[in-house]
């Protein structure tokens, strides 16, 4: 489903006002469910970092999760990334994801992370019952847990709660309303549960010290396309396609990297790419003399060799170091007796 444009306007529109009563009900139910989960949350014996957001759609959580996992793995931790496995056919039973697992089974993001982190001290686990998955990861030797997309899933207690915001949007919280009147999964007041916010790819601020965002301690790191992937596409005319929450971000990133994007195709988030879609893309590329290019998340659902892949990573600048320092301090505080 394409997100309504009125969700992302700062002022309330007529459709938002019409849907506001439903939003009140949705927000109340979300709050009750969240409190019930928190009341019986599982407390792991190791540090747990949650990475999530308040709004629907892509905010950049996956590159952040990968960067955190690889960072702590490099510091000697045995990291477990715990995910729902959205789009896969997994049930409640925990499963450690291998690069050879099909995305149709474990979900595209889980398969992508397992592939990206292969050979490192990182295990990716999926399952609908997150407390059970975390317990299984601990039994397998995990010393550090990263919960993906878990801001609302409060059935696992966390040492640190990170709220990810899409800084490329002028208004990351949109009109500030809950579904279906706005893009929020729960009320805007829930943001106070976060220890700090990561506003990804925000425009530079005119002051030397960036202000907090909606009262949250806020860091402003950026993502970048992997240089080797961009270099491999230099001078080629591209047909870019993807199935993301916000496809335009990927297309814009390609153009900002100096690549020639001649055509684009948008699919729904977590699109499965049946054979007819693959045939269509190949036909369009052949007819117009274009090179197919897509994201790592999409590539794991395609036959080998269909498209070239451009990966995304966190820019290792000073602001990213600030995020890591803040996270380390929060983890230390959480472990203090």
LINBELZI-V742931 format. One record per residue. N is the residue number from 1. PSI is psi in radians with two decimals (NA if undefined). OMEGA is omega in radians with two decimals (NA if undefined). D_LAST is the distance of its C-alpha to the last C-alpha in Angstrom with 1 decimal. Layout:
BEGIN
n:N psi:PSI omega:OMEGA d_last:D_LAST
n:N psi:PSI omega:OMEGA d_last:D_LAST
END
This chain:
BEGIN
n:1 psi:2.33 omega:3.08 d_last:47.2
n:2 psi:2.35 omega:-3.09 d_last:47.6
n:3 psi:2.37 omega:3.11 d_last:45.4
n:4 psi:2.43 omega:-3.11 d_last:47.5
n:5 psi:-0.50 omega:-3.09 d_last:48.0
n:6 psi:-0.31 omega:3.07 d_last:47.5
n:7 psi:-0.61 omega:-2.95 d_last:43.9
n:8 psi:0.30 omega:3.03 d_last:43.3
n:9 psi:2.42 omega:-3.09 d_last:45.3
n:10 psi:-0.46 omega:-3.14 d_last:43.6
n:11 psi:2.58 omega:-3.14 d_last:46.2
n:12 psi:2.38 omega:3.14 d_last:46.7
n:13 psi:3.00 omega:3.11 d_last:49.7
n:14 psi:-0.83 omega:3.10 d_last:52.0
n:15 psi:-0.67 omega:-3.14 d_last:50.6
n:16 psi:-0.72 omega:3.13 d_last:47.1
n:17 psi:-0.66 omega:3.12 d_last:48.3
n:18 psi:-0.68 omega:-3.09 d_last:50.2
n:19 psi:-0.09 omega:-3.07 d_last:47.1
n:20 psi:-0.73 omega:3.12 d_last:44.8
n:21 psi:-0.70 omega:3.09 d_last:45.1
n:22 psi:-0.62 omega:3.12 d_last:44.0
n:23 psi:-0.65 omega:3.12 d_last:41.1
n:24 psi:-0.76 omega:3.13 d_last:40.0
n:25 psi:-0.81 omega:-3.13 d_last:40.1
n:26 psi:-0.80 omega:-3.13 d_last:38.3
n:27 psi:-0.68 omega:3.13 d_last:35.5
n:28 psi:-0.80 omega:3.13 d_last:35.1
n:29 psi:-0.78 omega:3.13 d_last:35.1
n:30 psi:-0.70 omega:3.12 d_last:32.5
n:31 psi:-0.74 omega:3.13 d_last:30.2
n:32 psi:-0.82 omega:3.14 d_last:30.7
n:33 psi:-0.75 omega:3.13 d_last:30.1
n:34 psi:-0.75 omega:3.13 d_last:27.0
n:35 psi:-0.63 omega:3.10 d_last:25.5
n:36 psi:-0.74 omega:3.11 d_last:26.6
n:37 psi:-0.75 omega:-3.10 d_last:24.9
n:38 psi:-0.56 omega:-3.10 d_last:21.6
n:39 psi:-0.47 omega:-3.14 d_last:21.8
n:40 psi:0.56 omega:-3.08 d_last:22.0
n:41 psi:2.60 omega:3.05 d_last:20.0
n:42 psi:2.32 omega:3.13 d_last:18.8
n:43 psi:1.95 omega:-3.14 d_last:15.2
n:44 psi:2.78 omega:3.12 d_last:15.3
n:45 psi:0.02 omega:-3.12 d_last:13.3
n:46 psi:2.86 omega:3.12 d_last:13.7
n:47 psi:2.45 omega:3.13 d_last:13.5
n:48 psi:2.14 omega:3.09 d_last:16.2
n:49 psi:2.16 omega:3.11 d_last:18.3
n:50 psi:2.35 omega:3.08 d_last:21.0
n:51 psi:2.03 omega:-3.09 d_last:24.3
n:52 psi:-3.04 omega:3.11 d_last:26.8
n:53 psi:2.97 omega:3.12 d_last:29.2
n:54 psi:-0.49 omega:-3.03 d_last:30.9
n:55 psi:2.81 omega:3.05 d_last:34.4
n:56 psi:2.89 omega:3.09 d_last:36.6
n:57 psi:3.03 omega:-3.07 d_last:38.1
n:58 psi:2.20 omega:3.07 d_last:36.9
n:59 psi:-0.10 omega:-3.14 d_last:34.5
n:60 psi:0.34 omega:-3.10 d_last:33.7
n:61 psi:-0.72 omega:-2.98 d_last:30.6
n:62 psi:-0.82 omega:3.07 d_last:31.9
n:63 psi:-0.58 omega:3.12 d_last:32.3
n:64 psi:-0.76 omega:3.11 d_last:28.8
n:65 psi:-0.80 omega:3.13 d_last:27.3
n:66 psi:-0.75 omega:-3.12 d_last:29.4
n:67 psi:-0.72 omega:3.12 d_last:28.4
n:68 psi:-0.76 omega:-3.13 d_last:24.6
n:69 psi:-0.82 omega:-3.11 d_last:25.2
n:70 psi:-0.58 omega:3.12 d_last:27.4
n:71 psi:-0.87 omega:-3.09 d_last:25.2
n:72 psi:-0.49 omega:3.04 d_last:22.1
n:73 psi:-0.70 omega:3.12 d_last:24.6
n:74 psi:-0.38 omega:3.11 d_last:26.1
n:75 psi:0.14 omega:3.04 d_last:22.8
n:76 psi:-0.06 omega:3.12 d_last:22.7
n:77 psi:2.62 omega:2.96 d_last:20.8
n:78 psi:1.76 omega:-2.96 d_last:22.7
n:79 psi:2.41 omega:2.99 d_last:22.8
n:80 psi:2.13 omega:3.01 d_last:23.9
n:81 psi:2.10 omega:-3.09 d_last:25.6
n:82 psi:2.16 omega:-3.06 d_last:25.9
n:83 psi:2.81 omega:3.06 d_last:29.0
n:84 psi:-0.54 omega:-3.04 d_last:31.3
n:85 psi:0.74 omega:-3.05 d_last:34.3
n:86 psi:2.36 omega:-3.13 d_last:36.3
n:87 psi:-0.21 omega:3.12 d_last:40.0
n:88 psi:-3.13 omega:-3.09 d_last:39.7
n:89 psi:0.30 omega:3.12 d_last:40.9
n:90 psi:2.56 omega:3.03 d_last:37.7
n:91 psi:-2.58 omega:-3.09 d_last:36.7
n:92 psi:-0.37 omega:-3.07 d_last:33.5
n:93 psi:2.33 omega:-3.13 d_last:33.2
n:94 psi:2.53 omega:3.09 d_last:30.9
n:95 psi:2.26 omega:3.02 d_last:32.9
n:96 psi:2.18 omega:-3.03 d_last:32.0
n:97 psi:2.33 omega:3.05 d_last:34.3
n:98 psi:2.70 omega:3.11 d_last:36.7
n:99 psi:-0.41 omega:-3.13 d_last:38.9
n:100 psi:-0.15 omega:3.11 d_last:41.9
n:101 psi:2.39 omega:3.10 d_last:40.8
n:102 psi:2.51 omega:3.12 d_last:43.0
n:103 psi:-0.51 omega:3.12 d_last:41.5
n:104 psi:-0.41 omega:3.12 d_last:43.4
n:105 psi:-0.84 omega:-2.96 d_last:41.1
n:106 psi:-0.15 omega:-3.08 d_last:37.6
n:107 psi:2.57 omega:-3.04 d_last:38.1
n:108 psi:-0.73 omega:-3.09 d_last:39.1
n:109 psi:-0.68 omega:3.12 d_last:35.8
n:110 psi:-0.77 omega:3.12 d_last:34.2
n:111 psi:-0.72 omega:3.14 d_last:37.2
n:112 psi:-0.79 omega:-3.13 d_last:37.2
n:113 psi:-0.69 omega:3.12 d_last:33.6
n:114 psi:-0.67 omega:3.11 d_last:34.2
n:115 psi:-0.79 omega:-3.09 d_last:37.3
n:116 psi:-0.57 omega:-3.05 d_last:35.7
n:117 psi:0.14 omega:-3.14 d_last:32.7
n:118 psi:2.37 omega:3.14 d_last:34.9
n:119 psi:-0.07 omega:3.10 d_last:34.4
n:120 psi:3.04 omega:3.14 d_last:30.9
n:121 psi:0.92 omega:-3.09 d_last:27.5
n:122 psi:2.22 omega:3.03 d_last:27.5
n:123 psi:2.38 omega:3.10 d_last:28.4
n:124 psi:2.22 omega:-3.11 d_last:29.5
n:125 psi:2.48 omega:3.09 d_last:29.2
n:126 psi:2.77 omega:3.11 d_last:31.1
n:127 psi:2.58 omega:-3.08 d_last:31.5
n:128 psi:-0.54 omega:-3.14 d_last:31.9
n:129 psi:1.63 omega:-3.01 d_last:29.1
n:130 psi:-0.73 omega:3.09 d_last:26.0
n:131 psi:-0.71 omega:3.12 d_last:23.5
n:132 psi:-0.66 omega:3.14 d_last:25.9
n:133 psi:-0.75 omega:3.13 d_last:26.2
n:134 psi:-0.75 omega:3.11 d_last:22.5
n:135 psi:-0.73 omega:3.14 d_last:22.3
n:136 psi:-0.68 omega:3.10 d_last:25.4
n:137 psi:-0.69 omega:3.08 d_last:24.0
n:138 psi:-0.77 omega:3.13 d_last:21.0
n:139 psi:-0.53 omega:3.14 d_last:23.5
n:140 psi:-0.02 omega:3.05 d_last:25.6
n:141 psi:0.16 omega:3.14 d_last:22.9
n:142 psi:2.37 omega:3.07 d_last:21.2
n:143 psi:-0.04 omega:-3.13 d_last:18.0
n:144 psi:2.25 omega:-3.08 d_last:18.1
n:145 psi:2.33 omega:2.97 d_last:19.6
n:146 psi:2.04 omega:3.11 d_last:21.8
n:147 psi:2.16 omega:3.13 d_last:23.2
n:148 psi:2.36 omega:3.06 d_last:26.6
n:149 psi:0.94 omega:-2.99 d_last:28.2
n:150 psi:0.23 omega:-3.09 d_last:25.4
n:151 psi:-0.67 omega:3.12 d_last:25.0
n:152 psi:-0.39 omega:-3.10 d_last:26.9
n:153 psi:1.47 omega:-3.00 d_last:25.8
n:154 psi:0.32 omega:3.13 d_last:22.7
n:155 psi:-0.05 omega:2.98 d_last:22.8
n:156 psi:2.14 omega:3.10 d_last:20.0
n:157 psi:2.54 omega:-3.11 d_last:16.6
n:158 psi:2.56 omega:3.08 d_last:15.9
n:159 psi:-0.67 omega:3.14 d_last:13.1
n:160 psi:2.38 omega:3.09 d_last:15.9
n:161 psi:2.02 omega:3.13 d_last:19.3
n:162 psi:2.23 omega:3.10 d_last:22.2
n:163 psi:2.09 omega:-3.10 d_last:25.5
n:164 psi:2.30 omega:3.14 d_last:28.5
n:165 psi:2.55 omega:3.14 d_last:31.7
n:166 psi:1.75 omega:-3.12 d_last:35.2
n:167 psi:-0.22 omega:3.10 d_last:36.2
n:168 psi:-0.33 omega:3.07 d_last:39.7
n:169 psi:2.39 omega:3.09 d_last:40.4
n:170 psi:-0.57 omega:-3.13 d_last:41.4
n:171 psi:1.54 omega:-3.06 d_last:39.5
n:172 psi:-0.44 omega:3.09 d_last:36.6
n:173 psi:0.11 omega:3.12 d_last:36.1
n:174 psi:-2.37 omega:-3.13 d_last:39.9
n:175 psi:0.03 omega:3.06 d_last:41.3
n:176 psi:0.13 omega:-3.10 d_last:37.9
n:177 psi:2.75 omega:3.14 d_last:39.1
n:178 psi:2.74 omega:3.05 d_last:37.8
n:179 psi:2.49 omega:-0.01 d_last:39.9
n:180 psi:0.08 omega:-3.11 d_last:42.9
n:181 psi:-0.34 omega:-3.12 d_last:43.6
n:182 psi:-3.03 omega:-3.03 d_last:41.2
n:183 psi:0.05 omega:-3.02 d_last:39.0
n:184 psi:2.48 omega:3.12 d_last:35.6
n:185 psi:-0.42 omega:3.07 d_last:33.9
n:186 psi:3.06 omega:-3.00 d_last:32.4
n:187 psi:2.68 omega:-3.11 d_last:32.7
n:188 psi:-0.50 omega:3.13 d_last:32.0
n:189 psi:-0.33 omega:3.14 d_last:29.5
n:190 psi:-0.29 omega:-3.11 d_last:27.1
n:191 psi:-0.43 omega:-3.08 d_last:26.5
n:192 psi:-0.22 omega:3.07 d_last:23.9
n:193 psi:-0.37 omega:-3.08 d_last:21.4
n:194 psi:2.49 omega:3.03 d_last:21.4
n:195 psi:-0.63 omega:3.01 d_last:18.9
n:196 psi:2.90 omega:3.14 d_last:22.0
n:197 psi:2.59 omega:2.99 d_last:25.5
n:198 psi:1.91 omega:-3.14 d_last:27.5
n:199 psi:1.72 omega:-3.01 d_last:31.2
n:200 psi:2.32 omega:3.02 d_last:33.1
n:201 psi:0.63 omega:3.08 d_last:36.4
n:202 psi:2.64 omega:3.07 d_last:36.8
n:203 psi:2.60 omega:3.14 d_last:39.7
n:204 psi:2.49 omega:3.11 d_last:39.1
n:205 psi:2.64 omega:-3.11 d_last:38.5
n:206 psi:-0.26 omega:-3.13 d_last:41.0
n:207 psi:2.82 omega:-3.13 d_last:38.4
n:208 psi:-0.45 omega:3.11 d_last:36.4
n:209 psi:2.05 omega:-3.09 d_last:33.1
n:210 psi:2.42 omega:-3.14 d_last:32.9
n:211 psi:2.81 omega:3.05 d_last:32.1
n:212 psi:2.71 omega:-3.12 d_last:29.4
n:213 psi:2.04 omega:-3.10 d_last:30.8
n:214 psi:0.68 omega:3.12 d_last:31.1
n:215 psi:0.03 omega:-3.12 d_last:28.3
n:216 psi:2.42 omega:2.92 d_last:25.9
n:217 psi:2.14 omega:-2.93 d_last:24.4
n:218 psi:2.33 omega:3.02 d_last:26.9
n:219 psi:2.63 omega:-2.98 d_last:27.6
n:220 psi:1.13 omega:3.06 d_last:31.1
n:221 psi:3.00 omega:-3.14 d_last:31.4
n:222 psi:2.82 omega:3.00 d_last:34.6
n:223 psi:2.80 omega:3.11 d_last:35.9
n:224 psi:2.72 omega:3.04 d_last:39.0
n:225 psi:2.52 omega:3.14 d_last:41.4
n:226 psi:2.19 omega:-3.00 d_last:41.3
n:227 psi:-0.70 omega:-3.12 d_last:44.0
n:228 psi:-0.60 omega:3.12 d_last:45.6
n:229 psi:-0.69 omega:3.12 d_last:46.1
n:230 psi:-0.76 omega:-3.12 d_last:47.7
n:231 psi:-0.64 omega:-3.11 d_last:49.9
n:232 psi:-0.30 omega:-3.10 d_last:51.3
n:233 psi:-0.01 omega:-3.10 d_last:52.5
n:234 psi:2.33 omega:3.10 d_last:54.1
n:235 psi:0.01 omega:-3.13 d_last:57.7
n:236 psi:2.59 omega:3.03 d_last:57.6
n:237 psi:2.21 omega:-2.93 d_last:58.4
n:238 psi:2.53 omega:2.86 d_last:55.6
n:239 psi:1.82 omega:-3.09 d_last:55.3
n:240 psi:2.37 omega:3.12 d_last:51.6
n:241 psi:2.69 omega:3.12 d_last:50.2
n:242 psi:2.78 omega:3.01 d_last:46.9
n:243 psi:1.52 omega:-3.08 d_last:45.3
n:244 psi:2.95 omega:3.06 d_last:42.3
n:245 psi:-0.55 omega:3.13 d_last:41.0
n:246 psi:1.43 omega:-3.07 d_last:42.6
n:247 psi:-0.55 omega:-3.08 d_last:45.2
n:248 psi:-0.48 omega:3.10 d_last:46.5
n:249 psi:-0.72 omega:3.13 d_last:43.4
n:250 psi:-0.79 omega:-3.14 d_last:44.3
n:251 psi:-0.73 omega:3.13 d_last:48.0
n:252 psi:-0.67 omega:3.14 d_last:47.2
n:253 psi:-0.68 omega:3.10 d_last:44.9
n:254 psi:-0.80 omega:-3.12 d_last:47.8
n:255 psi:-0.70 omega:3.12 d_last:50.3
n:256 psi:-0.45 omega:3.09 d_last:48.0
n:257 psi:0.02 omega:3.09 d_last:47.8
n:258 psi:0.21 omega:-3.14 d_last:51.6
n:259 psi:2.67 omega:-3.09 d_last:52.4
n:260 psi:1.73 omega:3.12 d_last:55.5
n:261 psi:1.86 omega:-3.08 d_last:54.6
n:262 psi:-0.46 omega:-3.13 d_last:58.0
n:263 psi:2.69 omega:3.12 d_last:56.9
n:264 psi:2.63 omega:3.04 d_last:53.9
n:265 psi:2.21 omega:-3.13 d_last:53.2
n:266 psi:2.39 omega:3.03 d_last:50.4
n:267 psi:2.88 omega:3.10 d_last:49.1
n:268 psi:2.69 omega:3.12 d_last:46.6
n:269 psi:2.38 omega:-3.13 d_last:43.0
n:270 psi:0.47 omega:-3.14 d_last:42.3
n:271 psi:2.42 omega:-3.00 d_last:46.1
n:272 psi:-0.23 omega:3.13 d_last:47.1
n:273 psi:1.24 omega:3.03 d_last:50.2
n:274 psi:2.90 omega:-3.08 d_last:52.9
n:275 psi:-0.62 omega:-3.12 d_last:55.9
n:276 psi:-0.60 omega:3.13 d_last:58.0
n:277 psi:-0.70 omega:3.10 d_last:55.5
n:278 psi:-0.75 omega:3.13 d_last:55.3
n:279 psi:-0.70 omega:3.12 d_last:59.1
n:280 psi:-0.81 omega:-3.13 d_last:59.3
n:281 psi:-0.77 omega:3.13 d_last:57.1
n:282 psi:-0.71 omega:-3.13 d_last:59.0
n:283 psi:-0.76 omega:-3.14 d_last:62.3
n:284 psi:-0.72 omega:3.13 d_last:61.3
n:285 psi:-0.73 omega:-3.13 d_last:60.2
n:286 psi:-0.73 omega:-3.12 d_last:63.4
n:287 psi:-0.65 omega:-3.02 d_last:65.6
n:288 psi:0.10 omega:3.10 d_last:64.3
n:289 psi:0.71 omega:-3.06 d_last:63.5
n:290 psi:2.74 omega:3.06 d_last:59.8
n:291 psi:2.23 omega:3.12 d_last:56.7
n:292 psi:2.37 omega:3.11 d_last:54.1
n:293 psi:2.48 omega:-3.11 d_last:50.5
n:294 psi:-3.04 omega:-3.12 d_last:47.4
n:295 psi:2.91 omega:3.09 d_last:43.6
n:296 psi:-0.58 omega:3.12 d_last:41.5
n:297 psi:-0.68 omega:3.12 d_last:40.4
n:298 psi:-0.62 omega:-3.03 d_last:44.1
n:299 psi:-0.55 omega:-3.09 d_last:45.3
n:300 psi:-0.16 omega:3.13 d_last:43.5
n:301 psi:0.10 omega:-3.10 d_last:45.7
n:302 psi:2.67 omega:3.00 d_last:48.9
n:303 psi:2.64 omega:-3.14 d_last:51.3
n:304 psi:2.43 omega:3.03 d_last:50.9
n:305 psi:0.04 omega:-3.13 d_last:52.8
n:306 psi:-0.77 omega:-3.05 d_last:53.4
n:307 psi:2.69 omega:2.97 d_last:51.6
n:308 psi:2.64 omega:-3.00 d_last:50.0
n:309 psi:2.37 omega:3.01 d_last:46.3
n:310 psi:2.02 omega:-3.11 d_last:44.5
n:311 psi:2.82 omega:-3.13 d_last:40.8
n:312 psi:2.50 omega:3.14 d_last:38.3
n:313 psi:2.81 omega:3.07 d_last:35.3
n:314 psi:2.34 omega:3.09 d_last:32.9
n:315 psi:2.15 omega:-3.07 d_last:34.5
n:316 psi:1.07 omega:-3.10 d_last:32.5
n:317 psi:-3.00 omega:-3.08 d_last:32.9
n:318 psi:-0.64 omega:-3.12 d_last:30.8
n:319 psi:-0.61 omega:3.06 d_last:29.6
n:320 psi:-0.67 omega:3.06 d_last:28.2
n:321 psi:-0.59 omega:3.07 d_last:26.4
n:322 psi:-0.69 omega:3.09 d_last:24.9
n:323 psi:-0.83 omega:-3.11 d_last:23.7
n:324 psi:-0.67 omega:3.12 d_last:22.1
n:325 psi:-0.75 omega:3.12 d_last:20.4
n:326 psi:-0.70 omega:3.14 d_last:19.1
n:327 psi:-0.77 omega:3.13 d_last:17.9
n:328 psi:-0.72 omega:3.14 d_last:16.1
n:329 psi:-0.73 omega:3.13 d_last:14.4
n:330 psi:-0.71 omega:3.11 d_last:13.4
n:331 psi:-0.77 omega:3.13 d_last:12.2
n:332 psi:-0.73 omega:3.10 d_last:10.0
n:333 psi:-0.70 omega:-3.12 d_last:8.7
n:334 psi:-0.45 omega:-3.12 d_last:8.3
n:335 psi:-0.17 omega:-3.11 d_last:6.4
n:336 psi:2.46 omega:-3.13 d_last:3.8
n:337 psi:NA omega:NA d_last:0.0
END
